[in-house]
């Protein structure tokens, strides 16, 4: 608030014009915590810091109790449509989450990226094999030692964990799988032969997917 007041005062003194500061309510989730944070850090508008797919997935996975509020505060979806979405119950609320995720991704990254993100998410959760639009990381033979790469190193290179400690915790809780196989050993080696088709798909938790390519 003091920065806002300082800015308006600076404009008045330098330009001799009136300026105004506008505030809006802080965007909180149903638990009273600020939205826009994930386990791995902040959700950025820049595609270089948060991929369009990860951006889409963040909003696709908001809590059921937050989706309508977010639609009203953050999108240009007509209120009449939002009111209809608010009537959905149970698993049907996922339709409202898709509208929220797509609308915000289109607003920030454009229709093409929103289409790609939605297609990738539907393909993954529909058990299809299309990984074309999945977030990915390129690995080379230099990343492998004696023909394999440690699972923790793989997770770090893919940006899925901030530290080895976080990776160990995630694996011990059963939150990591590679090509559908759950990883239970924090010291596991992923052999280069696992990349026979050119890539492996890493699943973190229930809803985060990442493709590691061997180029």
MARBA-3410 file (N, C-alpha, C, O; in Angstrom, 1 decimal):
215
0.8,-1.2,0.0,0.0,0.0,0.0,0.9,1.3,0.0,0.6,2.2,-0.7 ~ 1.9,1.2,0.8,2.8,2.4,0.8,3.5,2.6,-0.5,3.7,3.8,-0.9 ~ 3.8,1.6,-1.3,4.4,1.7,-2.6,3.4,2.3,-3.6,3.7,3.2,-4.4 ~ 2.1,2.0,-3.4,1.1,2.6,-4.3,1.0,4.1,-4.0,0.9,4.9,-4.9 ~ 0.9,4.4,-2.7,0.8,5.8,-2.4,2.0,6.6,-2.9,1.9,7.7,-3.3
3.2,6.0,-2.7,4.4,6.6,-3.2,4.4,6.8,-4.7,4.9,7.9,-5.2 ~ 3.9,5.9,-5.4,3.8,6.0,-6.9,2.9,7.1,-7.3,3.2,7.9,-8.2 ~ 1.7,7.2,-6.7,0.8,8.3,-7.0,1.4,9.7,-6.7,1.2,10.6,-7.4 ~ 2.1,9.7,-5.6,2.7,11.0,-5.2,3.8,11.4,-6.1,4.0,12.6,-6.5 ~ 4.6,10.4,-6.6,5.7,10.7,-7.6,5.1,11.2,-8.9,5.6,12.2,-9.4
4.0,10.6,-9.3,3.4,11.1,-10.6,2.9,12.5,-10.4,3.0,13.4,-11.3 ~ 2.3,12.8,-9.2,1.8,14.2,-9.0,2.9,15.2,-9.0,2.7,16.3,-9.5 ~ 4.0,14.8,-8.4,5.1,15.8,-8.3,5.9,15.9,-9.6,6.2,17.1,-10.0 ~ 6.1,14.9,-10.3,6.8,14.9,-11.6,6.0,15.4,-12.8,6.5,16.2,-13.6 ~ 4.8,15.0,-12.8,3.9,15.3,-14.0,2.8,16.3,-13.7,2.2,16.8,-14.6
2.6,16.5,-12.4,1.5,17.4,-12.0,0.1,16.9,-12.4,-0.8,17.6,-12.6 ~ 0.0,15.6,-12.4,-1.3,14.9,-12.7,-1.7,14.0,-11.6,-0.9,13.5,-10.8 ~ -3.0,13.8,-11.5,-3.6,12.9,-10.5,-3.4,11.5,-11.0,-3.5,11.2,-12.2 ~ -3.2,10.6,-10.1,-3.1,9.2,-10.3,-3.8,8.4,-9.3,-4.0,8.9,-8.1 ~ -4.3,7.2,-9.6,-5.1,6.5,-8.6,-4.5,5.0,-8.6,-4.0,4.5,-9.5
-4.6,4.4,-7.4,-4.2,3.1,-7.2,-5.5,2.2,-6.9,-6.4,2.6,-6.2 ~ -5.5,1.1,-7.6,-6.7,0.2,-7.4,-6.3,-1.1,-6.8,-5.2,-1.7,-7.2 ~ -7.0,-1.6,-5.9,-6.8,-2.9,-5.2,-7.9,-3.8,-5.5,-9.1,-3.4,-5.6 ~ -7.7,-5.1,-5.4,-8.7,-6.1,-5.5,-8.5,-7.1,-4.3,-7.4,-7.1,-3.7 ~ -9.5,-7.9,-4.0,-9.3,-8.9,-3.0,-8.2,-9.9,-3.3,-8.0,-10.2,-4.5
-7.4,-10.3,-2.3,-6.4,-11.3,-2.5,-7.1,-12.6,-2.9,-8.1,-13.0,-2.3 ~ -6.6,-13.3,-3.9,-7.1,-14.5,-4.3,-6.7,-15.7,-3.4,-5.6,-16.1,-3.4 ~ -7.6,-16.1,-2.6,-7.4,-17.2,-1.6,-8.1,-18.4,-2.0,-9.2,-18.4,-2.6 ~ -7.6,-19.6,-1.6,-8.3,-20.8,-1.8,-9.2,-21.1,-0.7,-9.4,-20.3,0.2 ~ -9.9,-22.2,-0.7,-10.9,-22.5,0.3,-10.3,-22.7,1.7,-11.0,-22.7,2.7
-9.0,-22.9,1.8,-8.3,-23.1,3.0,-7.7,-21.7,3.5,-7.0,-21.7,4.6 ~ -8.0,-20.6,2.8,-7.5,-19.3,3.2,-6.0,-19.1,2.8,-5.4,-18.1,3.3 ~ -5.5,-19.9,1.9,-4.1,-19.7,1.5,-4.1,-19.0,0.1,-5.0,-19.2,-0.7 ~ -3.0,-18.3,-0.2,-2.9,-17.6,-1.5,-2.8,-18.6,-2.6,-2.1,-19.6,-2.5 ~ -3.5,-18.3,-3.7,-3.5,-19.2,-4.8,-2.3,-18.8,-5.7,-1.8,-17.6,-5.6
-1.9,-19.6,-6.6,-0.8,-19.3,-7.5,0.5,-19.9,-7.1,1.6,-19.6,-7.6 ~ 0.5,-20.9,-6.1,1.7,-21.6,-5.7,1.5,-23.1,-5.9,0.4,-23.6,-5.7 ~ 2.6,-23.7,-6.2,2.6,-25.2,-6.3,3.7,-25.7,-5.4,4.5,-25.0,-4.8 ~ 3.8,-27.0,-5.4,4.8,-27.7,-4.6,6.2,-27.3,-5.1,7.2,-27.3,-4.3 ~ 6.3,-27.1,-6.4,7.6,-26.8,-7.0,7.8,-25.3,-7.2,8.9,-24.9,-7.7
6.9,-24.4,-6.7,7.1,-23.0,-6.8,5.9,-22.3,-7.3,4.8,-22.8,-7.3 ~ 6.2,-21.0,-7.8,5.1,-20.2,-8.3,4.6,-20.6,-9.6,5.3,-21.2,-10.4 ~ 3.3,-20.2,-9.9,2.7,-20.4,-11.2,3.0,-19.1,-12.0,2.4,-18.0,-11.6 ~ 3.8,-19.1,-13.1,4.1,-17.9,-13.8,3.3,-17.8,-15.1,2.8,-18.7,-15.6 ~ 3.2,-16.5,-15.5,2.5,-16.2,-16.8,3.5,-16.5,-17.9,3.0,-16.8,-19.0
4.8,-16.4,-17.7,5.8,-16.7,-18.7,5.8,-18.2,-19.1,5.9,-19.0,-18.2 ~ 5.7,-18.5,-20.4,5.8,-19.9,-20.8,7.1,-20.5,-20.5,7.3,-21.8,-20.5 ~ 8.2,-19.7,-20.4,9.5,-20.2,-20.1,9.7,-20.7,-18.6,10.5,-21.5,-18.3 ~ 8.8,-20.1,-17.8,8.9,-20.5,-16.4,7.8,-21.5,-15.9,8.1,-22.3,-15.1 ~ 6.7,-21.4,-16.5,5.6,-22.3,-16.3,5.0,-22.7,-17.7,4.4,-21.8,-18.4
5.2,-23.9,-18.1,4.7,-24.3,-19.5,3.2,-24.1,-19.6,2.5,-24.2,-18.6 ~ 2.7,-23.9,-20.8,1.2,-23.8,-21.0,0.5,-25.0,-20.4,-0.6,-24.9,-19.9 ~ 1.1,-26.2,-20.6,0.5,-27.4,-20.1,0.4,-27.4,-18.6,-0.6,-27.7,-18.0 ~ 1.5,-27.1,-17.9,1.5,-27.0,-16.4,0.6,-25.9,-15.9,-0.1,-26.0,-14.9 ~ 0.5,-24.8,-16.7,-0.4,-23.7,-16.3,-1.8,-24.2,-16.4,-2.6,-24.0,-15.5
-2.1,-24.9,-17.5,-3.5,-25.5,-17.7,-3.8,-26.5,-16.5,-4.9,-26.4,-15.9 ~ -2.8,-27.3,-16.2,-3.1,-28.3,-15.2,-3.3,-27.7,-13.8,-4.0,-28.3,-13.0 ~ -2.6,-26.6,-13.5,-2.8,-26.0,-12.2,-4.2,-25.6,-12.1,-4.8,-25.9,-11.0 ~ -4.8,-24.9,-13.1,-6.2,-24.5,-12.9,-7.2,-25.7,-13.1,-8.3,-25.6,-12.5 ~ -6.8,-26.7,-13.8,-7.6,-27.9,-14.0,-7.7,-28.6,-12.6,-8.7,-29.3,-12.4
-6.8,-28.4,-11.8,-6.7,-29.2,-10.5,-7.1,-28.4,-9.3,-6.8,-28.8,-8.2 ~ -7.7,-27.2,-9.5,-8.1,-26.4,-8.3,-9.2,-27.2,-7.5,-9.9,-28.0,-8.1 ~ -9.3,-26.8,-6.3,-10.3,-27.5,-5.5,-11.7,-27.2,-6.0,-12.0,-26.1,-6.5 ~ -12.6,-28.2,-5.8,-14.0,-28.0,-6.2,-14.6,-26.7,-5.7,-15.4,-26.1,-6.4 ~ -14.3,-26.4,-4.5,-14.9,-25.3,-3.8,-14.4,-23.9,-4.4,-14.9,-22.9,-4.0
-13.3,-24.0,-5.2,-12.7,-22.7,-5.6,-13.0,-22.4,-7.1,-12.8,-21.3,-7.6 ~ -13.5,-23.4,-7.8,-13.6,-23.3,-9.3,-14.5,-22.1,-9.7,-14.2,-21.4,-10.6 ~ -15.7,-22.0,-9.1,-16.7,-21.0,-9.5,-16.1,-19.6,-9.2,-16.3,-18.7,-10.0 ~ -15.5,-19.5,-8.0,-15.0,-18.2,-7.7,-13.9,-17.7,-8.7,-13.9,-16.6,-9.1 ~ -13.1,-18.7,-9.1,-12.0,-18.4,-10.0,-12.6,-18.0,-11.4,-12.1,-17.1,-12.1
-13.6,-18.7,-11.8,-14.3,-18.4,-13.1,-14.8,-17.0,-13.1,-14.7,-16.3,-14.1 ~ -15.4,-16.6,-12.0,-16.0,-15.2,-11.9,-14.9,-14.1,-11.8,-15.1,-13.1,-12.4 ~ -13.8,-14.4,-11.1,-12.8,-13.4,-10.8,-11.8,-13.3,-12.0,-11.2,-12.2,-12.2 ~ -11.5,-14.4,-12.7,-10.4,-14.4,-13.6,-10.7,-14.6,-15.0,-9.8,-14.3,-15.9 ~ -11.9,-14.9,-15.4,-12.2,-15.2,-16.8,-13.3,-14.2,-17.3,-13.9,-13.5,-16.6
-13.5,-14.3,-18.6,-14.5,-13.5,-19.3,-15.7,-14.4,-19.7,-16.5,-14.1,-20.5 ~ -15.8,-15.6,-19.0,-16.9,-16.5,-19.3,-18.2,-15.8,-18.8,-18.2,-15.3,-17.7 ~ -19.2,-15.8,-19.7,-20.5,-15.1,-19.3,-21.0,-15.6,-17.9,-20.9,-16.8,-17.7 ~ -21.5,-14.7,-17.1,-22.0,-15.1,-15.8,-23.1,-16.1,-15.9,-23.3,-17.0,-15.0 ~ -23.9,-16.0,-17.0,-25.0,-17.0,-17.1,-24.5,-18.4,-17.3,-25.0,-19.4,-16.7
-23.4,-18.5,-18.0,-22.7,-19.9,-18.2,-22.1,-20.3,-16.9,-22.2,-21.5,-16.6 ~ -21.5,-19.4,-16.2,-20.9,-19.8,-14.9,-22.0,-20.3,-13.9,-21.7,-21.2,-13.2 ~ -23.1,-19.6,-13.9,-24.2,-20.0,-13.0,-24.7,-21.4,-13.3,-25.0,-22.2,-12.4 ~ -24.7,-21.8,-14.6,-25.0,-23.1,-15.0,-24.0,-24.1,-14.5,-24.3,-25.2,-14.1 ~ -22.7,-23.7,-14.7,-21.6,-24.6,-14.2,-21.7,-24.8,-12.7,-21.3,-25.9,-12.2
-22.1,-23.8,-12.0,-22.2,-23.9,-10.5,-23.2,-24.9,-10.1,-23.2,-25.4,-8.9 ~ -24.1,-25.3,-10.9,-25.1,-26.3,-10.6,-24.6,-27.8,-10.7,-25.2,-28.7,-10.2 ~ -23.4,-27.9,-11.3,-22.8,-29.3,-11.4,-22.4,-29.8,-10.1,-21.9,-29.1,-9.2 ~ -22.5,-31.1,-9.9,-22.2,-31.8,-8.7,-21.3,-33.0,-8.9,-21.3,-33.5,-10.1 ~ -20.6,-33.4,-7.9,-19.8,-34.6,-8.0,-18.7,-34.5,-9.1,-18.1,-33.5,-9.2
-18.5,-35.6,-9.8,-17.5,-35.6,-10.9,-17.8,-34.6,-12.0,-16.9,-34.3,-12.8 ~ -19.1,-34.2,-12.1,-19.5,-33.3,-13.2,-18.8,-31.9,-13.0,-18.7,-31.2,-14.0 ~ -18.3,-31.6,-11.8,-17.7,-30.3,-11.6,-16.4,-30.2,-12.4,-15.9,-29.1,-12.6 ~ -15.9,-31.4,-12.9,-14.7,-31.4,-13.7,-14.9,-30.6,-15.0,-14.0,-30.1,-15.6 ~ -16.2,-30.6,-15.5,-16.5,-29.8,-16.7,-16.2,-28.3,-16.4,-15.7,-27.6,-17.3
-16.5,-27.8,-15.2,-16.3,-26.4,-14.9,-14.8,-26.2,-14.8,-14.3,-25.1,-15.2 ~ -14.1,-27.1,-14.3,-12.6,-27.0,-14.2,-11.9,-26.9,-15.5,-11.0,-26.2,-15.7 ~ -12.5,-27.7,-16.5,-11.9,-27.6,-17.8,-12.2,-26.3,-18.5,-11.3,-25.7,-19.1 ~ -13.4,-25.7,-18.2,-13.7,-24.4,-18.7,-12.7,-23.4,-18.1,-12.2,-22.5,-18.9 ~ -12.5,-23.5,-16.8,-11.6,-22.5,-16.2,-10.2,-22.7,-16.7,-9.5,-21.7,-17.1
-9.7,-23.9,-16.8,-8.3,-24.1,-17.3,-8.1,-23.7,-18.7,-7.1,-23.0,-19.0 ~ -9.1,-24.0,-19.5,-8.9,-23.6,-21.0,-9.0,-22.1,-21.1,-8.2,-21.5,-21.9 ~ -10.0,-21.5,-20.5,-10.2,-20.0,-20.6,-9.0,-19.3,-20.2,-8.6,-18.3,-20.9 ~ -8.4,-19.6,-19.0,-7.2,-18.9,-18.6,-6.0,-19.2,-19.4,-5.2,-18.3,-19.7 ~ -5.8,-20.4,-19.9,-4.7,-20.7,-20.7,-4.8,-20.0,-22.1,-3.8,-19.5,-22.6
-6.0,-19.9,-22.6,-6.2,-19.2,-23.9,-5.9,-17.7,-23.7,-5.3,-17.1,-24.5 ~ -6.3,-17.2,-22.5,-6.2,-15.8,-22.2,-4.7,-15.4,-22.1,-4.2,-14.4,-22.6 ~ -3.9,-16.3,-21.5,-2.5,-16.0,-21.2,-1.6,-16.5,-22.4,-0.6,-15.7,-22.8 ~ -1.9,-17.6,-23.0,-0.9,-18.2,-24.0,-1.5,-18.3,-25.4,-0.8,-18.7,-26.3 ~ -2.8,-18.0,-25.6,-3.4,-18.1,-26.9,-4.1,-19.4,-27.1,-3.9,-20.4,-26.4
-5.0,-19.4,-28.1,-5.9,-20.5,-28.4,-5.1,-21.8,-28.8,-5.4,-22.9,-28.3 ~ -4.0,-21.6,-29.6,-3.3,-22.8,-30.0,-2.7,-23.6,-28.8,-2.7,-24.8,-28.8 ~ -2.1,-22.8,-27.9,-1.4,-23.5,-26.8,-2.5,-24.1,-25.8,-2.3,-25.1,-25.2 ~ -3.6,-23.4,-25.7,-4.7,-23.9,-24.9,-5.3,-25.2,-25.5,-5.6,-26.1,-24.7 ~ -5.4,-25.2,-26.8,-5.9,-26.5,-27.5,-4.9,-27.6,-27.2,-5.3,-28.7,-26.9
-3.6,-27.3,-27.3,-2.6,-28.3,-27.1,-2.6,-28.9,-25.7,-2.5,-30.1,-25.5 ~ -2.7,-28.0,-24.7,-2.7,-28.4,-23.3,-3.9,-29.2,-23.0,-3.8,-30.2,-22.3 ~ -5.1,-28.8,-23.5,-6.3,-29.6,-23.3,-6.2,-30.9,-23.9,-6.6,-31.9,-23.3 ~ -5.7,-31.0,-25.2,-5.6,-32.3,-25.9,-4.7,-33.2,-25.1,-5.0,-34.4,-25.0 ~ -3.5,-32.7,-24.7,-2.6,-33.5,-23.9,-3.2,-34.0,-22.6,-3.0,-35.2,-22.3
-3.9,-33.2,-21.9,-4.5,-33.6,-20.6,-5.5,-34.7,-20.9,-5.6,-35.6,-20.1 ~ -6.4,-34.5,-21.8,-7.4,-35.5,-22.1,-6.8,-36.8,-22.6,-7.3,-37.8,-22.2 ~ -5.8,-36.7,-23.4,-5.1,-37.9,-23.9,-4.5,-38.7,-22.7,-4.6,-40.0,-22.6 ~ -3.8,-38.0,-21.8,-3.2,-38.7,-20.6,-4.2,-39.3,-19.7,-4.1,-40.5,-19.4 ~ -5.2,-38.5,-19.3,-6.2,-39.0,-18.4,-7.2,-39.9,-19.0,-8.0,-40.6,-18.3
-7.2,-40.0,-20.3,-8.1,-40.9,-21.0,-7.4,-42.2,-21.4,-7.9,-43.0,-22.2 ~ -6.2,-42.4,-20.9,-5.3,-43.5,-21.2,-5.0,-43.7,-22.6,-4.8,-44.8,-23.1 ~ -4.9,-42.6,-23.4,-4.5,-42.7,-24.7,-2.9,-42.6,-24.8,-2.3,-42.4,-23.7 ~ -2.3,-42.6,-25.9,-0.9,-42.6,-26.0,-0.3,-41.4,-26.6,0.9,-41.3,-26.8 ~ -1.1,-40.4,-26.9,-0.6,-39.2,-27.5,0.2,-38.3,-26.5,-0.4,-37.8,-25.5
1.5,-38.2,-26.7,2.3,-37.5,-25.8,2.9,-36.2,-26.5,3.8,-35.6,-25.9 ~ 2.4,-35.9,-27.6,3.0,-34.9,-28.5,3.1,-33.5,-27.7,4.1,-32.8,-27.9 ~ 2.1,-33.2,-27.0,2.0,-31.9,-26.4,2.3,-31.9,-24.9,2.1,-30.9,-24.2 ~ 2.9,-33.0,-24.4,3.3,-33.1,-23.0,4.6,-32.3,-22.7,5.4,-32.3,-23.6 ~ 4.7,-31.7,-21.6,6.0,-31.0,-21.2,7.1,-32.0,-21.3,6.9,-33.2,-20.9
8.2,-31.6,-21.8,9.3,-32.6,-22.1,10.7,-32.0,-21.8,10.8,-30.8,-21.7 ~ 11.6,-32.8,-21.5,13.0,-32.5,-21.3,13.9,-33.4,-22.2,13.7,-34.6,-22.2 ~ 14.9,-32.8,-22.9,15.8,-33.6,-23.7,17.0,-34.0,-22.9,17.7,-33.1,-22.3 ~ 17.3,-35.3,-23.0,18.5,-35.8,-22.4,19.5,-36.3,-23.5,19.0,-36.6,-24.6 ~ 20.8,-36.3,-23.2,21.7,-36.8,-24.1,22.5,-38.0,-23.4,22.3,-38.2,-22.2
23.3,-38.6,-24.2,24.1,-39.7,-23.6,25.0,-39.2,-22.5,25.4,-40.0,-21.6 ~ 25.4,-37.9,-22.5,26.2,-37.4,-21.5,25.6,-37.4,-20.1,26.2,-37.3,-19.1 ~ 24.2,-37.4,-20.1,23.5,-37.5,-18.8,23.5,-38.8,-18.2,23.1,-39.0,-17.0 ~ 24.0,-39.8,-18.9,24.0,-41.2,-18.4,25.4,-41.6,-18.0,26.3,-41.3,-18.7 ~ 25.4,-42.3,-16.9,26.7,-42.8,-16.4,26.7,-44.4,-16.4,25.8,-44.9,-15.7
27.6,-45.0,-17.1,27.6,-46.5,-17.3,26.2,-47.0,-17.8,25.7,-48.0,-17.3 ~ 25.6,-46.2,-18.7,24.4,-46.7,-19.3,23.1,-46.5,-18.6,22.1,-47.1,-18.9 ~ 23.1,-45.7,-17.5,21.9,-45.4,-16.8,22.0,-44.0,-16.1,23.0,-43.4,-16.1 ~ 20.8,-43.6,-15.6,20.7,-42.4,-14.9,19.9,-42.6,-13.6,18.9,-43.3,-13.6 ~ 20.4,-42.0,-12.5,19.7,-42.2,-11.2,18.3,-41.5,-11.3,18.2,-40.5,-11.9
17.4,-42.1,-10.6,16.0,-41.6,-10.7,15.9,-40.2,-10.1,15.2,-39.3,-10.7 ~ 16.7,-39.9,-9.1,16.6,-38.5,-8.5,17.2,-37.5,-9.5,16.7,-36.4,-9.6 ~ 18.3,-37.9,-10.2,18.9,-37.0,-11.1,17.9,-36.8,-12.3,17.8,-35.7,-12.8 ~ 17.2,-37.8,-12.7,16.3,-37.7,-13.8,15.1,-36.7,-13.4,14.7,-35.9,-14.2 ~ 14.6,-36.9,-12.2,13.6,-36.0,-11.7,14.0,-34.6,-11.7,13.3,-33.6,-12.0
15.3,-34.3,-11.2,15.8,-33.0,-11.1,16.0,-32.4,-12.5,15.6,-31.2,-12.7 ~ 16.5,-33.1,-13.4,16.8,-32.6,-14.8,15.4,-32.3,-15.5,15.4,-31.4,-16.3 ~ 14.4,-33.0,-15.1,13.1,-32.7,-15.7,12.3,-31.6,-14.9,11.2,-31.2,-15.3 ~ 13.0,-31.1,-13.9,12.3,-30.0,-13.1,11.2,-30.4,-12.3,10.3,-29.6,-11.9 ~ 11.1,-31.7,-11.9,10.0,-32.2,-11.2,10.2,-32.2,-9.7,9.2,-32.3,-8.9
11.4,-32.0,-9.2,11.7,-31.9,-7.8,12.8,-30.7,-7.6,13.6,-30.6,-8.5 ~ 12.7,-30.0,-6.5,13.7,-29.0,-6.2,14.9,-29.5,-5.6,15.9,-28.8,-5.6 ~ 14.8,-30.7,-5.0,16.0,-31.2,-4.2,15.9,-32.7,-4.1,14.8,-33.3,-4.3 ~ 17.0,-33.3,-3.8,17.0,-34.8,-3.6,16.2,-35.2,-2.4,15.5,-36.2,-2.5 ~ 16.1,-34.4,-1.4,15.3,-34.7,-0.2,13.8,-34.7,-0.6,13.1,-35.6,-0.2
13.4,-33.8,-1.4,12.0,-33.8,-1.9,11.7,-35.0,-2.7,10.7,-35.6,-2.7 ~ 12.7,-35.4,-3.6,12.6,-36.5,-4.4,12.5,-37.8,-3.6,11.6,-38.7,-3.9 ~ 13.3,-38.0,-2.6,13.2,-39.2,-1.8,11.9,-39.3,-1.1,11.3,-40.4,-1.0 ~ 11.4,-38.2,-0.6,10.1,-38.2,0.1,9.0,-38.6,-0.9,8.1,-39.4,-0.5 ~ 9.1,-38.0,-2.1,8.0,-38.3,-3.1,8.0,-39.8,-3.4,7.0,-40.4,-3.5
9.2,-40.4,-3.6,9.3,-41.8,-4.0,8.9,-42.7,-2.8,8.2,-43.7,-3.1 ~ 9.3,-42.3,-1.6,8.9,-43.2,-0.5,7.4,-43.1,-0.2,6.8,-44.1,0.3 ~ 6.7,-42.1,-0.7,5.3,-42.0,-0.6,4.6,-42.6,-1.8,3.3,-42.5,-1.9 ~ 5.3,-43.2,-2.7,4.7,-43.9,-3.9,4.3,-42.9,-4.9,3.3,-43.2,-5.7 ~ 4.9,-41.7,-5.0,4.4,-40.7,-5.9,5.2,-40.6,-7.2,5.0,-39.6,-7.9
6.0,-41.6,-7.6,6.7,-41.5,-8.8,6.6,-42.8,-9.6,6.8,-43.9,-9.0 ~ 6.3,-42.7,-10.9,6.3,-43.9,-11.8,7.0,-43.5,-13.1,6.9,-42.4,-13.5 ~ 7.6,-44.5,-13.7,8.2,-44.3,-15.0,7.6,-45.3,-16.0,7.7,-46.5,-15.8 ~ 7.0,-44.8,-17.0,6.3,-45.7,-18.0,5.4,-46.6,-17.3,5.3,-47.8,-17.7 ~ 4.6,-46.1,-16.3,3.6,-46.9,-15.7,4.1,-47.8,-14.6,3.3,-48.4,-13.9
5.4,-47.9,-14.4,6.0,-48.7,-13.3,6.4,-47.8,-12.1,7.2,-46.9,-12.2 ~ 5.8,-48.1,-11.0,6.0,-47.3,-9.8,7.5,-47.5,-9.3,8.0,-48.6,-9.3 ~ 8.1,-46.4,-9.0,9.5,-46.4,-8.5,9.5,-46.5,-7.0,8.9,-45.6,-6.3 ~ 10.1,-47.5,-6.4,10.1,-47.6,-4.9,11.4,-47.4,-4.3,11.6,-47.3,-3.1 ~ 12.5,-47.5,-5.1,13.9,-47.4,-4.6,14.4,-46.0,-4.9,14.5,-45.6,-6.1
14.8,-45.2,-3.9,15.3,-43.9,-4.1,16.6,-43.9,-4.8,17.1,-42.8,-5.3 ~ 17.3,-45.0,-4.8,18.6,-45.1,-5.5,18.5,-45.8,-6.9,19.5,-46.2,-7.4 ~ 17.3,-46.0,-7.4,17.0,-46.7,-8.6,17.8,-46.1,-9.8,17.9,-44.9,-9.9 ~ 18.3,-47.0,-10.7,18.9,-46.6,-11.9,17.9,-46.8,-13.0,17.2,-47.8,-13.1 ~ 17.7,-45.8,-13.9,16.9,-45.9,-15.1,17.8,-46.1,-16.3,18.6,-45.2,-16.7
17.8,-47.4,-16.8,18.8,-47.7,-17.9,18.4,-46.9,-19.2,17.2,-46.6,-19.5 ~ 19.4,-46.7,-20.0,19.2,-46.1,-21.3,18.3,-46.9,-22.2,17.6,-46.4,-23.1 ~ 18.3,-48.2,-21.9,17.4,-49.1,-22.7,15.9,-48.9,-22.5,15.1,-49.3,-23.3 ~ 15.6,-48.2,-21.4,14.2,-47.9,-21.1,13.7,-46.8,-22.1,12.5,-46.6,-22.2 ~ 14.6,-46.1,-22.7,14.3,-45.1,-23.7,14.2,-45.6,-25.1,14.5,-44.9,-26.1
14.0,-46.9,-25.3,14.0,-47.6,-26.6,13.1,-46.9,-27.6,13.5,-46.8,-28.8 ~ 12.0,-46.4,-27.2,11.1,-45.7,-28.1,11.4,-44.2,-28.3,10.8,-43.5,-29.0 ~ 12.5,-43.8,-27.6,13.0,-42.4,-27.7,12.7,-41.6,-26.5,13.2,-40.5,-26.4 ~ 11.8,-42.1,-25.6,11.4,-41.3,-24.4,10.8,-42.2,-23.4,10.5,-43.4,-23.6 ~ 10.7,-41.7,-22.2,9.9,-42.3,-21.1,9.0,-41.3,-20.5,9.3,-40.1,-20.6
7.9,-41.7,-20.0,6.9,-40.8,-19.4,7.0,-41.0,-17.9,6.8,-42.0,-17.4 ~ 7.2,-39.9,-17.2,7.3,-39.8,-15.8,6.0,-39.3,-15.2,5.6,-38.2,-15.7 ~ 5.5,-40.0,-14.2,4.3,-39.5,-13.6,4.7,-39.1,-12.1,5.2,-39.9,-11.4 ~ 4.3,-37.9,-11.8,4.6,-37.4,-10.4,3.3,-37.2,-9.7,2.4,-36.4,-10.2 ~ 3.0,-37.9,-8.6,1.7,-37.7,-8.0,0.7,-38.3,-8.8,0.9,-39.3,-9.6
-0.5,-37.8,-8.8,-1.6,-38.3,-9.6,-1.9,-37.6,-10.9,-2.5,-38.1,-11.8 ~ -1.3,-36.3,-11.0,-1.8,-35.5,-12.1,-0.7,-34.8,-12.9,-1.0,-34.1,-13.8 ~ 0.6,-35.1,-12.6,1.7,-34.4,-13.3,2.4,-35.4,-14.1,2.9,-36.4,-13.6 ~ 2.5,-35.1,-15.4,3.1,-36.0,-16.4,4.3,-35.2,-17.1,4.1,-34.0,-17.4 ~ 5.3,-35.9,-17.4,6.5,-35.3,-18.0,7.2,-36.3,-18.9,7.4,-37.5,-18.5
7.6,-35.9,-20.1,8.2,-36.8,-21.0,9.7,-36.5,-21.1,10.1,-35.3,-21.3 ~ 10.5,-37.5,-20.8,12.0,-37.3,-20.9,12.5,-38.0,-22.2,12.4,-39.2,-22.4 ~ 13.0,-37.2,-23.1,13.5,-37.7,-24.4,15.0,-38.0,-24.4,15.7,-37.2,-23.7 ~ 15.4,-39.0,-25.0,16.8,-39.3,-25.2,17.1,-38.9,-26.6,16.7,-39.7,-27.6 ~ 17.9,-37.9,-26.8,18.2,-37.4,-28.2,19.6,-37.6,-28.6,20.0,-37.3,-29.7
END
